[in-house]
Amino acid sequence: MDIYVGNIQYQATEEDLRALFEAHGQVDSVNMPIDRYRERPRGHAFVSMPDPGEAKAAMDALDGQEWMERTLKVNEARPKRPPPSSE
C-alpha cells in the first residue's frame, strides 16, 4: 500500500522516514520528491508498505503526530492522474 506523508521537515532524509515507518512494519520503499529549483525535498514523501494491515496501523499511529518539530499528515496515497490528452 502506498502512503502519502505530508508536512515533513526539509532536513529529514529518506532514511529518517524509513526508520519512522519501520517501527510499524516492513517498508518496501521511500520516495521524497526533490524541488529541482531549490534542490531540497518538497516537504512530502511516499512510503510503500507491502502489508495493508501494517500500513493502516502506521497511518493511524503517525497521522497528526509531531515528528522533527512538524505535525505529520499521513494518509493513503491517491493514484496518479493520467496526463490530459491533447485531443
N, CA, C and O atoms as a Maestro MAE file, in Angstrom:
{
 s_m_m2io_version
 :::
 2.0.0
}

f_m_ct {
 s_m_title
 :::
 protein
 m_atom[348] {
  # First column is atom index #
  i_m_mmod_type
  r_m_x_coord
  r_m_y_coord
  r_m_z_coord
  i_m_residue_number
  s_m_chain_name
  s_m_pdb_residue_name
  s_m_pdb_atom_name
  i_m_atomic_number
  :::
  1 25 0.844 -1.171 0.000 1 A "MET " " N  " 7
  2 3 0.000 0.000 0.000 1 A "MET " " CA " 6
  3 2 0.893 1.238 0.000 1 A "MET " " C  " 6
  4 15 1.888 1.299 0.721 1 A "MET " " O  " 8
  5 25 0.525 2.216 -0.812 2 A "ASP " " N  " 7
  6 3 1.288 3.460 -0.880 2 A "ASP " " CA " 6
  7 2 0.679 4.489 0.065 2 A "ASP " " C  " 6
  8 15 -0.538 4.668 0.117 2 A "ASP " " O  " 8
  9 25 1.547 5.155 0.805 3 A "ILE " " N  " 7
  10 3 1.140 6.105 1.831 3 A "ILE " " CA " 6
  11 2 1.733 7.473 1.507 3 A "ILE " " C  " 6
  12 15 2.914 7.591 1.183 3 A "ILE " " O  " 8
  13 25 0.893 8.504 1.600 4 A "TYR " " N  " 7
  14 3 1.345 9.887 1.447 4 A "TYR " " CA " 6
  15 2 1.701 10.420 2.829 4 A "TYR " " C  " 6
  16 15 0.949 10.233 3.785 4 A "TYR " " O  " 8
  17 25 2.854 11.085 2.930 5 A "VAL " " N  " 7
  18 3 3.285 11.701 4.186 5 A "VAL " " CA " 6
  19 2 3.571 13.170 3.892 5 A "VAL " " C  " 6
  20 15 4.473 13.485 3.116 5 A "VAL " " O  " 8
  21 25 2.818 14.055 4.501 6 A "GLY " " N  " 7
  22 3 2.978 15.481 4.262 6 A "GLY " " CA " 6
  23 2 3.477 16.231 5.484 6 A "GLY " " C  " 6
  24 15 3.456 15.718 6.603 6 A "GLY " " O  " 8
  25 25 3.926 17.458 5.247 7 A "ASN " " N  " 7
  26 3 4.426 18.374 6.272 7 A "ASN " " CA " 6
  27 2 5.716 17.848 6.912 7 A "ASN " " C  " 6
  28 15 5.902 17.936 8.126 7 A "ASN " " O  " 8
  29 25 6.592 17.305 6.078 8 A "ILE " " N  " 7
  30 3 7.867 16.763 6.556 8 A "ILE " " CA " 6
  31 2 8.898 17.887 6.643 8 A "ILE " " C  " 6
  32 15 8.968 18.751 5.770 8 A "ILE " " O  " 8
  33 25 9.679 17.860 7.687 9 A "GLN " " N  " 7
  34 3 10.787 18.803 7.871 9 A "GLN " " CA " 6
  35 2 11.739 18.683 6.665 9 A "GLN " " C  " 6
  36 15 12.056 17.571 6.245 9 A "GLN " " O  " 8
  37 25 12.187 19.793 6.117 10 A "TYR " " N  " 7
  38 3 13.050 19.769 4.931 10 A "TYR " " CA " 6
  39 2 14.378 19.060 5.181 10 A "TYR " " C  " 6
  40 15 14.979 18.538 4.242 10 A "TYR " " O  " 8
  41 25 14.845 19.031 6.420 11 A "GLN " " N  " 7
  42 3 16.116 18.376 6.727 11 A "GLN " " CA " 6
  43 2 15.979 16.863 6.877 11 A "GLN " " C  " 6
  44 15 16.989 16.165 6.967 11 A "GLN " " O  " 8
  45 25 14.769 16.346 6.905 12 A "ALA " " N  " 7
  46 3 14.560 14.901 7.046 12 A "ALA " " CA " 6
  47 2 15.087 14.178 5.808 12 A "ALA " " C  " 6
  48 15 15.055 14.712 4.700 12 A "ALA " " O  " 8
  49 25 15.567 12.962 6.015 13 A "THR " " N  " 7
  50 3 16.069 12.148 4.907 13 A "THR " " CA " 6
  51 2 15.154 10.944 4.697 13 A "THR " " C  " 6
  52 15 14.300 10.638 5.530 13 A "THR " " O  " 8
  53 25 15.352 10.269 3.565 14 A "GLU " " N  " 7
  54 3 14.602 9.041 3.313 14 A "GLU " " CA " 6
  55 2 14.894 8.012 4.399 14 A "GLU " " C  " 6
  56 15 14.004 7.258 4.792 14 A "GLU " " O  " 8
  57 25 16.125 7.973 4.883 15 A "GLU " " N  " 7
  58 3 16.494 7.026 5.940 15 A "GLU " " CA " 6
  59 2 15.748 7.343 7.238 15 A "GLU " " C  " 6
  60 15 15.310 6.429 7.937 15 A "GLU " " O  " 8
  61 25 15.601 8.626 7.564 16 A "ASP " " N  " 7
  62 3 14.842 9.026 8.754 16 A "ASP " " CA " 6
  63 2 13.398 8.534 8.656 16 A "ASP " " C  " 6
  64 15 12.854 7.969 9.605 16 A "ASP " " O  " 8
  65 25 12.796 8.759 7.500 17 A "LEU " " N  " 7
  66 3 11.402 8.385 7.297 17 A "LEU " " CA " 6
  67 2 11.236 6.867 7.299 17 A "LEU " " C  " 6
  68 15 10.267 6.341 7.847 17 A "LEU " " O  " 8
  69 25 12.184 6.171 6.687 18 A "ARG " " N  " 7
  70 3 12.142 4.707 6.679 18 A "ARG " " CA " 6
  71 2 12.167 4.175 8.114 18 A "ARG " " C  " 6
  72 15 11.389 3.284 8.456 18 A "ARG " " O  " 8
  73 25 13.044 4.708 8.945 19 A "ALA " " N  " 7
  74 3 13.138 4.260 10.342 19 A "ALA " " CA " 6
  75 2 11.825 4.525 11.086 19 A "ALA " " C  " 6
  76 15 11.390 3.696 11.885 19 A "ALA " " O  " 8
  77 25 11.196 5.670 10.829 20 A "LEU " " N  " 7
  78 3 9.931 6.005 11.477 20 A "LEU " " CA " 6
  79 2 8.855 4.976 11.128 20 A "LEU " " C  " 6
  80 15 8.126 4.514 12.006 20 A "LEU " " O  " 8
  81 25 8.757 4.618 9.841 21 A "PHE " " N  " 7
  82 3 7.714 3.691 9.406 21 A "PHE " " CA " 6
  83 2 8.056 2.236 9.709 21 A "PHE " " C  " 6
  84 15 7.150 1.428 9.915 21 A "PHE " " O  " 8
  85 25 9.330 1.884 9.741 22 A "GLU " " N  " 7
  86 3 9.706 0.502 10.045 22 A "GLU " " CA " 6
  87 2 9.338 0.115 11.477 22 A "GLU " " C  " 6
  88 15 9.278 -1.073 11.794 22 A "GLU " " O  " 8
  89 25 9.095 1.085 12.333 23 A "ALA " " N  " 7
  90 3 8.613 0.778 13.684 23 A "ALA " " CA " 6
  91 2 7.209 0.169 13.639 23 A "ALA " " C  " 6
  92 15 6.744 -0.399 14.627 23 A "ALA " " O  " 8
  93 25 6.536 0.289 12.487 24 A "HIS " " N  " 7
  94 3 5.168 -0.215 12.334 24 A "HIS " " CA " 6
  95 2 5.072 -1.373 11.348 24 A "HIS " " C  " 6
  96 15 3.983 -1.911 11.149 24 A "HIS " " O  " 8
  97 25 6.178 -1.770 10.727 25 A "GLY " " N  " 7
  98 3 6.146 -2.890 9.795 25 A "GLY " " CA " 6
  99 2 7.191 -2.754 8.702 25 A "GLY " " C  " 6
  100 15 8.035 -1.858 8.728 25 A "GLY " " O  " 8
  101 25 7.113 -3.662 7.745 26 A "GLN " " N  " 7
  102 3 8.079 -3.698 6.647 26 A "GLN " " CA " 6
  103 2 7.824 -2.552 5.668 26 A "GLN " " C  " 6
  104 15 6.681 -2.257 5.320 26 A "GLN " " O  " 8
  105 25 8.900 -1.920 5.237 27 A "VAL " " N  " 7
  106 3 8.826 -0.828 4.268 27 A "VAL " " CA " 6
  107 2 9.528 -1.271 2.992 27 A "VAL " " C  " 6
  108 15 10.691 -1.675 3.026 27 A "VAL " " O  " 8
  109 25 8.822 -1.196 1.864 28 A "ASP " " N  " 7
  110 3 9.427 -1.537 0.570 28 A "ASP " " CA " 6
  111 2 10.266 -0.388 0.033 28 A "ASP " " C  " 6
  112 15 11.394 -0.591 -0.415 28 A "ASP " " O  " 8
  113 25 9.710 0.824 0.079 29 A "SER " " N  " 7
  114 3 10.438 1.960 -0.484 29 A "SER " " CA " 6
  115 2 9.960 3.269 0.125 29 A "SER " " C  " 6
  116 15 8.857 3.369 0.662 29 A "SER " " O  " 8
  117 25 10.831 4.270 0.022 30 A "VAL " " N  " 7
  118 3 10.522 5.636 0.448 30 A "VAL " " CA " 6
  119 2 10.955 6.556 -0.688 30 A "VAL " " C  " 6
  120 15 12.080 6.456 -1.179 30 A "VAL " " O  " 8
  121 25 10.068 7.445 -1.104 31 A "ASN " " N  " 7
  122 3 10.380 8.381 -2.182 31 A "ASN " " CA " 6
  123 2 10.068 9.794 -1.704 31 A "ASN " " C  " 6
  124 15 8.918 10.126 -1.415 31 A "ASN " " O  " 8
  125 25 11.110 10.620 -1.624 32 A "MET " " N  " 7
  126 3 10.942 12.025 -1.241 32 A "MET " " CA " 6
  127 2 11.250 12.887 -2.462 32 A "MET " " C  " 6
  128 15 12.419 13.077 -2.796 32 A "MET " " O  " 8
  129 25 10.221 13.414 -3.138 33 A "PRO " " N  " 7
  130 3 10.474 14.260 -4.306 33 A "PRO " " CA " 6
  131 2 11.324 15.479 -3.942 33 A "PRO " " C  " 6
  132 15 11.178 16.062 -2.867 33 A "PRO " " O  " 8
  133 25 12.207 15.845 -4.858 34 A "ILE " " N  " 7
  134 3 13.113 16.980 -4.673 34 A "ILE " " CA " 6
  135 2 12.649 18.142 -5.550 34 A "ILE " " C  " 6
  136 15 12.329 17.952 -6.723 34 A "ILE " " O  " 8
  137 25 12.616 19.333 -4.982 35 A "ASP " " N  " 7
  138 3 12.334 20.550 -5.739 35 A "ASP " " CA " 6
  139 2 13.590 20.866 -6.546 35 A "ASP " " C  " 6
  140 15 14.630 21.188 -5.972 35 A "ASP " " O  " 8
  141 25 13.504 20.777 -7.842 36 A "ARG " " N  " 7
  142 3 14.712 20.926 -8.669 36 A "ARG " " CA " 6
  143 2 15.263 22.348 -8.678 36 A "ARG " " C  " 6
  144 15 16.440 22.546 -8.977 36 A "ARG " " O  " 8
  145 25 14.434 23.339 -8.355 37 A "TYR " " N  " 7
  146 3 14.915 24.717 -8.328 37 A "TYR " " CA " 6
  147 2 15.609 25.047 -7.016 37 A "TYR " " C  " 6
  148 15 16.638 25.724 -7.008 37 A "TYR " " O  " 8
  149 25 15.060 24.579 -5.925 38 A "ARG " " N  " 7
  150 3 15.656 24.834 -4.610 38 A "ARG " " CA " 6
  151 2 16.625 23.739 -4.193 38 A "ARG " " C  " 6
  152 15 17.376 23.901 -3.230 38 A "ARG " " O  " 8
  153 25 16.609 22.629 -4.915 39 A "GLU " " N  " 7
  154 3 17.490 21.484 -4.645 39 A "GLU " " CA " 6
  155 2 17.368 20.997 -3.203 39 A "GLU " " C  " 6
  156 15 18.365 20.741 -2.528 39 A "GLU " " O  " 8
  157 25 16.125 20.878 -2.753 40 A "ARG " " N  " 7
  158 3 15.847 20.330 -1.425 40 A "ARG " " CA " 6
  159 2 14.523 19.567 -1.510 40 A "ARG " " C  " 6
  160 15 13.766 19.744 -2.464 40 A "ARG " " O  " 8
  161 25 14.244 18.727 -0.521 41 A "PRO " " N  " 7
  162 3 12.968 17.993 -0.540 41 A "PRO " " CA " 6
  163 2 11.777 18.955 -0.547 41 A "PRO " " C  " 6
  164 15 11.866 20.076 -0.047 41 A "PRO " " O  " 8
  165 25 10.679 18.503 -1.113 42 A "ARG " " N  " 7
  166 3 9.481 19.339 -1.227 42 A "ARG " " CA " 6
  167 2 8.639 19.363 0.046 42 A "ARG " " C  " 6
  168 15 7.683 20.133 0.138 42 A "ARG " " O  " 8
  169 25 8.979 18.542 1.015 43 A "GLY " " N  " 7
  170 3 8.218 18.539 2.261 43 A "GLY " " CA " 6
  171 2 7.150 17.463 2.327 43 A "GLY " " C  " 6
  172 15 6.332 17.445 3.247 43 A "GLY " " O  " 8
  173 25 7.158 16.560 1.345 44 A "HIS " " N  " 7
  174 3 6.260 15.410 1.403 44 A "HIS " " CA " 6
  175 2 6.983 14.193 0.846 44 A "HIS " " C  " 6
  176 15 8.042 14.308 0.229 44 A "HIS " " O  " 8
  177 25 6.389 13.017 1.076 45 A "ALA " " N  " 7
  178 3 7.022 11.776 0.628 45 A "ALA " " CA " 6
  179 2 5.956 10.712 0.412 45 A "ALA " " C  " 6
  180 15 4.795 10.867 0.789 45 A "ALA " " O  " 8
  181 25 6.399 9.627 -0.210 46 A "PHE " " N  " 7
  182 3 5.548 8.463 -0.409 46 A "PHE " " CA " 6
  183 2 6.281 7.253 0.142 46 A "PHE " " C  " 6
  184 15 7.440 7.006 -0.189 46 A "PHE " " O  " 8
  185 25 5.587 6.505 0.988 47 A "VAL " " N  " 7
  186 3 6.149 5.307 1.603 47 A "VAL " " CA " 6
  187 2 5.324 4.127 1.123 47 A "VAL " " C  " 6
  188 15 4.094 4.176 1.151 47 A "VAL " " O  " 8
  189 25 5.987 3.066 0.682 48 A "SER " " N  " 7
  190 3 5.298 1.863 0.229 48 A "SER " " CA " 6
  191 2 5.512 0.748 1.243 48 A "SER " " C  " 6
  192 15 6.645 0.392 1.567 48 A "SER " " O  " 8
  193 25 4.396 0.199 1.742 49 A "MET " " N  " 7
  194 3 4.438 -0.911 2.693 49 A "MET " " CA " 6
  195 2 3.648 -2.070 2.087 49 A "MET " " C  " 6
  196 15 2.514 -1.874 1.650 49 A "MET " " O  " 8
  197 25 4.235 -3.293 2.051 50 A "PRO " " N  " 7
  198 3 3.573 -4.410 1.381 50 A "PRO " " CA " 6
  199 2 2.345 -4.950 2.116 50 A "PRO " " C  " 6
  200 15 1.435 -5.477 1.476 50 A "PRO " " O  " 8
  201 25 2.300 -4.832 3.427 51 A "ASP " " N  " 7
  202 3 1.192 -5.384 4.208 51 A "ASP " " CA " 6
  203 2 0.171 -4.285 4.504 51 A "ASP " " C  " 6
  204 15 0.485 -3.334 5.219 51 A "ASP " " O  " 8
  205 25 -1.054 -4.402 3.961 52 A "PRO " " N  " 7
  206 3 -2.063 -3.363 4.186 52 A "PRO " " CA " 6
  207 2 -2.393 -3.142 5.664 52 A "PRO " " C  " 6
  208 15 -2.678 -2.015 6.070 52 A "PRO " " O  " 8
  209 25 -2.358 -4.194 6.462 53 A "GLY " " N  " 7
  210 3 -2.633 -4.054 7.889 53 A "GLY " " CA " 6
  211 2 -1.575 -3.224 8.588 53 A "GLY " " C  " 6
  212 15 -1.891 -2.369 9.415 53 A "GLY " " O  " 8
  213 25 -0.309 -3.479 8.252 54 A "GLU " " N  " 7
  214 3 0.783 -2.697 8.830 54 A "GLU " " CA " 6
  215 2 0.724 -1.252 8.344 54 A "GLU " " C  " 6
  216 15 0.989 -0.321 9.105 54 A "GLU " " O  " 8
  217 25 0.377 -1.074 7.078 55 A "ALA " " N  " 7
  218 3 0.272 0.278 6.522 55 A "ALA " " CA " 6
  219 2 -0.830 1.061 7.231 55 A "ALA " " C  " 6
  220 15 -0.639 2.226 7.579 55 A "ALA " " O  " 8
  221 25 -1.974 0.429 7.445 56 A "LYS " " N  " 7
  222 3 -3.092 1.090 8.138 56 A "LYS " " CA " 6
  223 2 -2.688 1.445 9.566 56 A "LYS " " C  " 6
  224 15 -2.998 2.534 10.048 56 A "LYS " " O  " 8
  225 25 -1.993 0.521 10.245 57 A "ALA " " N  " 7
  226 3 -1.538 0.786 11.613 57 A "ALA " " CA " 6
  227 2 -0.570 1.969 11.641 57 A "ALA " " C  " 6
  228 15 -0.635 2.806 12.541 57 A "ALA " " O  " 8
  229 25 0.323 2.035 10.658 58 A "ALA " " N  " 7
  230 3 1.273 3.148 10.583 58 A "ALA " " CA " 6
  231 2 0.539 4.466 10.344 58 A "ALA " " C  " 6
  232 15 0.849 5.474 10.980 58 A "ALA " " O  " 8
  233 25 -0.430 4.460 9.432 59 A "MET " " N  " 7
  234 3 -1.194 5.681 9.158 59 A "MET " " CA " 6
  235 2 -1.937 6.145 10.406 59 A "MET " " C  " 6
  236 15 -1.925 7.331 10.736 59 A "MET " " O  " 8
  237 25 -2.585 5.205 11.102 60 A "ASP " " N  " 7
  238 3 -3.338 5.555 12.309 60 A "ASP " " CA " 6
  239 2 -2.421 6.106 13.396 60 A "ASP " " C  " 6
  240 15 -2.771 7.059 14.092 60 A "ASP " " O  " 8
  241 25 -1.247 5.499 13.534 61 A "ALA " " N  " 7
  242 3 -0.321 5.903 14.597 61 A "ALA " " CA " 6
  243 2 0.367 7.232 14.304 61 A "ALA " " C  " 6
  244 15 0.630 8.004 15.227 61 A "ALA " " O  " 8
  245 25 0.662 7.511 13.033 62 A "LEU " " N  " 7
  246 3 1.505 8.657 12.705 62 A "LEU " " CA " 6
  247 2 0.749 9.907 12.254 62 A "LEU " " C  " 6
  248 15 1.288 11.010 12.346 62 A "LEU " " O  " 8
  249 25 -0.476 9.759 11.774 63 A "ASP " " N  " 7
  250 3 -1.223 10.934 11.318 63 A "ASP " " CA " 6
  251 2 -1.474 11.871 12.499 63 A "ASP " " C  " 6
  252 15 -2.038 11.465 13.516 63 A "ASP " " O  " 8
  253 25 -1.055 13.111 12.356 64 A "GLY " " N  " 7
  254 3 -1.244 14.110 13.397 64 A "GLY " " CA " 6
  255 2 -0.171 14.121 14.473 64 A "GLY " " C  " 6
  256 15 -0.243 14.914 15.412 64 A "GLY " " O  " 8
  257 25 0.825 13.247 14.348 65 A "GLN " " N  " 7
  258 3 1.891 13.175 15.347 65 A "GLN " " CA " 6
  259 2 2.993 14.193 15.054 65 A "GLN " " C  " 6
  260 15 3.273 14.505 13.897 65 A "GLN " " O  " 8
  261 25 3.604 14.698 16.106 66 A "GLU " " N  " 7
  262 3 4.761 15.586 15.969 66 A "GLU " " CA " 6
  263 2 5.984 14.743 15.633 66 A "GLU " " C  " 6
  264 15 6.245 13.730 16.282 66 A "GLU " " O  " 8
  265 25 6.729 15.163 14.619 67 A "TRP " " N  " 7
  266 3 7.968 14.494 14.235 67 A "TRP " " CA " 6
  267 2 8.908 15.552 13.683 67 A "TRP " " C  " 6
  268 15 8.578 16.240 12.717 67 A "TRP " " O  " 8
  269 25 10.057 15.679 14.284 68 A "MET " " N  " 7
  270 3 11.036 16.682 13.870 68 A "MET " " CA " 6
  271 2 10.410 18.085 13.856 68 A "MET " " C  " 6
  272 15 10.613 18.860 12.921 68 A "MET " " O  " 8
  273 25 9.654 18.389 14.901 69 A "GLU " " N  " 7
  274 3 9.035 19.698 15.104 69 A "GLU " " CA " 6
  275 2 7.941 20.047 14.099 69 A "GLU " " C  " 6
  276 15 7.609 21.221 13.932 69 A "GLU " " O  " 8
  277 25 7.384 19.050 13.435 70 A "ARG " " N  " 7
  278 3 6.288 19.259 12.486 70 A "ARG " " CA " 6
  279 2 5.176 18.250 12.775 70 A "ARG " " C  " 6
  280 15 5.447 17.143 13.240 70 A "ARG " " O  " 8
  281 25 3.938 18.629 12.501 71 A "THR " " N  " 7
  282 3 2.801 17.724 12.654 71 A "THR " " CA " 6
  283 2 2.581 17.013 11.325 71 A "THR " " C  " 6
  284 15 2.246 17.646 10.324 71 A "THR " " O  " 8
  285 25 2.771 15.692 11.317 72 A "LEU " " N  " 7
  286 3 2.666 14.915 10.085 72 A "LEU " " CA " 6
  287 2 1.221 14.779 9.623 72 A "LEU " " C  " 6
  288 15 0.293 14.710 10.429 72 A "LEU " " O  " 8
  289 25 1.056 14.743 8.308 73 A "LYS " " N  " 7
  290 3 -0.222 14.422 7.678 73 A "LYS " " CA " 6
  291 2 0.008 13.124 6.914 73 A "LYS " " C  " 6
  292 15 0.761 13.096 5.941 73 A "LYS " " O  " 8
  293 25 -0.634 12.064 7.349 74 A "VAL " " N  " 7
  294 3 -0.376 10.733 6.798 74 A "VAL " " CA " 6
  295 2 -1.696 10.116 6.364 74 A "VAL " " C  " 6
  296 15 -2.627 10.005 7.162 74 A "VAL " " O  " 8
  297 25 -1.779 9.713 5.088 75 A "ASN " " N  " 7
  298 3 -2.965 9.016 4.602 75 A "ASN " " CA " 6
  299 2 -2.614 8.178 3.379 75 A "ASN " " C  " 6
  300 15 -1.498 8.241 2.863 75 A "ASN " " O  " 8
  301 25 -3.581 7.399 2.929 76 A "GLU " " N  " 7
  302 3 -3.342 6.557 1.757 76 A "GLU " " CA " 6
  303 2 -3.133 7.450 0.537 76 A "GLU " " C  " 6
  304 15 -3.887 8.395 0.302 76 A "GLU " " O  " 8
  305 25 -2.101 7.132 -0.227 77 A "ALA " " N  " 7
  306 3 -1.786 7.924 -1.421 77 A "ALA " " CA " 6
  307 2 -2.854 7.707 -2.485 77 A "ALA " " C  " 6
  308 15 -3.346 6.595 -2.677 77 A "ALA " " O  " 8
  309 25 -3.198 8.777 -3.162 78 A "ARG " " N  " 7
  310 3 -4.131 8.678 -4.285 78 A "ARG " " CA " 6
  311 2 -3.365 8.218 -5.513 78 A "ARG " " C  " 6
  312 15 -2.190 8.549 -5.672 78 A "ARG " " O  " 8
  313 25 -4.022 7.454 -6.388 79 A "PRO " " N  " 7
  314 3 -3.328 7.049 -7.618 79 A "PRO " " CA " 6
  315 2 -3.005 8.264 -8.479 79 A "PRO " " C  " 6
  316 15 -3.710 9.272 -8.447 79 A "PRO " " O  " 8
  317 25 -1.933 8.149 -9.243 80 A "LYS " " N  " 7
  318 3 -1.568 9.243 -10.152 80 A "LYS " " CA " 6
  319 2 -2.663 9.439 -11.184 80 A "LYS " " C  " 6
  320 15 -3.251 8.482 -11.688 80 A "LYS " " O  " 8
  321 25 -2.922 10.707 -11.485 81 A "ARG " " N  " 7
  322 3 -3.886 11.016 -12.538 81 A "ARG " " CA " 6
  323 2 -3.189 10.898 -13.887 81 A "ARG " " C  " 6
  324 15 -2.027 11.279 -14.021 81 A "ARG " " O  " 8
  325 25 -3.892 10.373 -14.884 82 A "PRO " " N  " 7
  326 3 -3.273 10.330 -16.213 82 A "PRO " " CA " 6
  327 2 -3.108 11.746 -16.749 82 A "PRO " " C  " 6
  328 15 -3.903 12.629 -16.425 82 A "PRO " " O  " 8
  329 25 -2.082 11.970 -17.566 83 A "PRO " " N  " 7
  330 3 -1.896 13.311 -18.133 83 A "PRO " " CA " 6
  331 2 -3.071 13.674 -19.033 83 A "PRO " " C  " 6
  332 15 -3.683 12.792 -19.634 83 A "PRO " " O  " 8
  333 25 -3.393 14.960 -19.133 84 A "PRO " " N  " 7
  334 3 -4.506 15.358 -20.001 84 A "PRO " " CA " 6
  335 2 -4.189 15.021 -21.454 84 A "PRO " " C  " 6
  336 15 -3.054 15.157 -21.910 84 A "PRO " " O  " 8
  337 25 -5.205 14.587 -22.154 85 A "SER " " N  " 7
  338 3 -4.987 14.246 -23.566 85 A "SER " " CA " 6
  339 2 -4.899 15.528 -24.384 85 A "SER " " C  " 6
  340 15 -5.453 16.560 -24.005 85 A "SER " " O  " 8
  341 25 -4.206 15.450 -25.492 86 A "SER " " N  " 7
  342 3 -4.017 16.629 -26.340 86 A "SER " " CA " 6
  343 2 -5.104 16.745 -27.399 86 A "SER " " C  " 6
  344 15 -5.018 17.582 -28.297 86 A "SER " " O  " 8
  345 25 -6.109 15.917 -27.292 87 A "GLU " " N  " 7
  346 3 -7.189 15.961 -28.283 87 A "GLU " " CA " 6
  347 2 -8.246 16.945 -27.917 87 A "GLU " " C  " 6
  348 15 -9.224 17.101 -28.648 87 A "GLU " " O  " 8
  :::
 }
 m_bond[347] {
  # First column is bond index #
  i_m_from
  i_m_to
  i_m_order
  :::
  1 1 2 1
  2 2 3 1
  3 3 4 2
  4 3 5 1
  5 5 6 1
  6 6 7 1
  7 7 8 2
  8 7 9 1
  9 9 10 1
  10 10 11 1
  11 11 12 2
  12 11 13 1
  13 13 14 1
  14 14 15 1
  15 15 16 2
  16 15 17 1
  17 17 18 1
  18 18 19 1
  19 19 20 2
  20 19 21 1
  21 21 22 1
  22 22 23 1
  23 23 24 2
  24 23 25 1
  25 25 26 1
  26 26 27 1
  27 27 28 2
  28 27 29 1
  29 29 30 1
  30 30 31 1
  31 31 32 2
  32 31 33 1
  33 33 34 1
  34 34 35 1
  35 35 36 2
  36 35 37 1
  37 37 38 1
  38 38 39 1
  39 39 40 2
  40 39 41 1
  41 41 42 1
  42 42 43 1
  43 43 44 2
  44 43 45 1
  45 45 46 1
  46 46 47 1
  47 47 48 2
  48 47 49 1
  49 49 50 1
  50 50 51 1
  51 51 52 2
  52 51 53 1
  53 53 54 1
  54 54 55 1
  55 55 56 2
  56 55 57 1
  57 57 58 1
  58 58 59 1
  59 59 60 2
  60 59 61 1
  61 61 62 1
  62 62 63 1
  63 63 64 2
  64 63 65 1
  65 65 66 1
  66 66 67 1
  67 67 68 2
  68 67 69 1
  69 69 70 1
  70 70 71 1
  71 71 72 2
  72 71 73 1
  73 73 74 1
  74 74 75 1
  75 75 76 2
  76 75 77 1
  77 77 78 1
  78 78 79 1
  79 79 80 2
  80 79 81 1
  81 81 82 1
  82 82 83 1
  83 83 84 2
  84 83 85 1
  85 85 86 1
  86 86 87 1
  87 87 88 2
  88 87 89 1
  89 89 90 1
  90 90 91 1
  91 91 92 2
  92 91 93 1
  93 93 94 1
  94 94 95 1
  95 95 96 2
  96 95 97 1
  97 97 98 1
  98 98 99 1
  99 99 100 2
  100 99 101 1
  101 101 102 1
  102 102 103 1
  103 103 104 2
  104 103 105 1
  105 105 106 1
  106 106 107 1
  107 107 108 2
  108 107 109 1
  109 109 110 1
  110 110 111 1
  111 111 112 2
  112 111 113 1
  113 113 114 1
  114 114 115 1
  115 115 116 2
  116 115 117 1
  117 117 118 1
  118 118 119 1
  119 119 120 2
  120 119 121 1
  121 121 122 1
  122 122 123 1
  123 123 124 2
  124 123 125 1
  125 125 126 1
  126 126 127 1
  127 127 128 2
  128 127 129 1
  129 129 130 1
  130 130 131 1
  131 131 132 2
  132 131 133 1
  133 133 134 1
  134 134 135 1
  135 135 136 2
  136 135 137 1
  137 137 138 1
  138 138 139 1
  139 139 140 2
  140 139 141 1
  141 141 142 1
  142 142 143 1
  143 143 144 2
  144 143 145 1
  145 145 146 1
  146 146 147 1
  147 147 148 2
  148 147 149 1
  149 149 150 1
  150 150 151 1
  151 151 152 2
  152 151 153 1
  153 153 154 1
  154 154 155 1
  155 155 156 2
  156 155 157 1
  157 157 158 1
  158 158 159 1
  159 159 160 2
  160 159 161 1
  161 161 162 1
  162 162 163 1
  163 163 164 2
  164 163 165 1
  165 165 166 1
  166 166 167 1
  167 167 168 2
  168 167 169 1
  169 169 170 1
  170 170 171 1
  171 171 172 2
  172 171 173 1
  173 173 174 1
  174 174 175 1
  175 175 176 2
  176 175 177 1
  177 177 178 1
  178 178 179 1
  179 179 180 2
  180 179 181 1
  181 181 182 1
  182 182 183 1
  183 183 184 2
  184 183 185 1
  185 185 186 1
  186 186 187 1
  187 187 188 2
  188 187 189 1
  189 189 190 1
  190 190 191 1
  191 191 192 2
  192 191 193 1
  193 193 194 1
  194 194 195 1
  195 195 196 2
  196 195 197 1
  197 197 198 1
  198 198 199 1
  199 199 200 2
  200 199 201 1
  201 201 202 1
  202 202 203 1
  203 203 204 2
  204 203 205 1
  205 205 206 1
  206 206 207 1
  207 207 208 2
  208 207 209 1
  209 209 210 1
  210 210 211 1
  211 211 212 2
  212 211 213 1
  213 213 214 1
  214 214 215 1
  215 215 216 2
  216 215 217 1
  217 217 218 1
  218 218 219 1
  219 219 220 2
  220 219 221 1
  221 221 222 1
  222 222 223 1
  223 223 224 2
  224 223 225 1
  225 225 226 1
  226 226 227 1
  227 227 228 2
  228 227 229 1
  229 229 230 1
  230 230 231 1
  231 231 232 2
  232 231 233 1
  233 233 234 1
  234 234 235 1
  235 235 236 2
  236 235 237 1
  237 237 238 1
  238 238 239 1
  239 239 240 2
  240 239 241 1
  241 241 242 1
  242 242 243 1
  243 243 244 2
  244 243 245 1
  245 245 246 1
  246 246 247 1
  247 247 248 2
  248 247 249 1
  249 249 250 1
  250 250 251 1
  251 251 252 2
  252 251 253 1
  253 253 254 1
  254 254 255 1
  255 255 256 2
  256 255 257 1
  257 257 258 1
  258 258 259 1
  259 259 260 2
  260 259 261 1
  261 261 262 1
  262 262 263 1
  263 263 264 2
  264 263 265 1
  265 265 266 1
  266 266 267 1
  267 267 268 2
  268 267 269 1
  269 269 270 1
  270 270 271 1
  271 271 272 2
  272 271 273 1
  273 273 274 1
  274 274 275 1
  275 275 276 2
  276 275 277 1
  277 277 278 1
  278 278 279 1
  279 279 280 2
  280 279 281 1
  281 281 282 1
  282 282 283 1
  283 283 284 2
  284 283 285 1
  285 285 286 1
  286 286 287 1
  287 287 288 2
  288 287 289 1
  289 289 290 1
  290 290 291 1
  291 291 292 2
  292 291 293 1
  293 293 294 1
  294 294 295 1
  295 295 296 2
  296 295 297 1
  297 297 298 1
  298 298 299 1
  299 299 300 2
  300 299 301 1
  301 301 302 1
  302 302 303 1
  303 303 304 2
  304 303 305 1
  305 305 306 1
  306 306 307 1
  307 307 308 2
  308 307 309 1
  309 309 310 1
  310 310 311 1
  311 311 312 2
  312 311 313 1
  313 313 314 1
  314 314 315 1
  315 315 316 2
  316 315 317 1
  317 317 318 1
  318 318 319 1
  319 319 320 2
  320 319 321 1
  321 321 322 1
  322 322 323 1
  323 323 324 2
  324 323 325 1
  325 325 326 1
  326 326 327 1
  327 327 328 2
  328 327 329 1
  329 329 330 1
  330 330 331 1
  331 331 332 2
  332 331 333 1
  333 333 334 1
  334 334 335 1
  335 335 336 2
  336 335 337 1
  337 337 338 1
  338 338 339 1
  339 339 340 2
  340 339 341 1
  341 341 342 1
  342 342 343 1
  343 343 344 2
  344 343 345 1
  345 345 346 1
  346 346 347 1
  347 347 348 2
  :::
 }
}
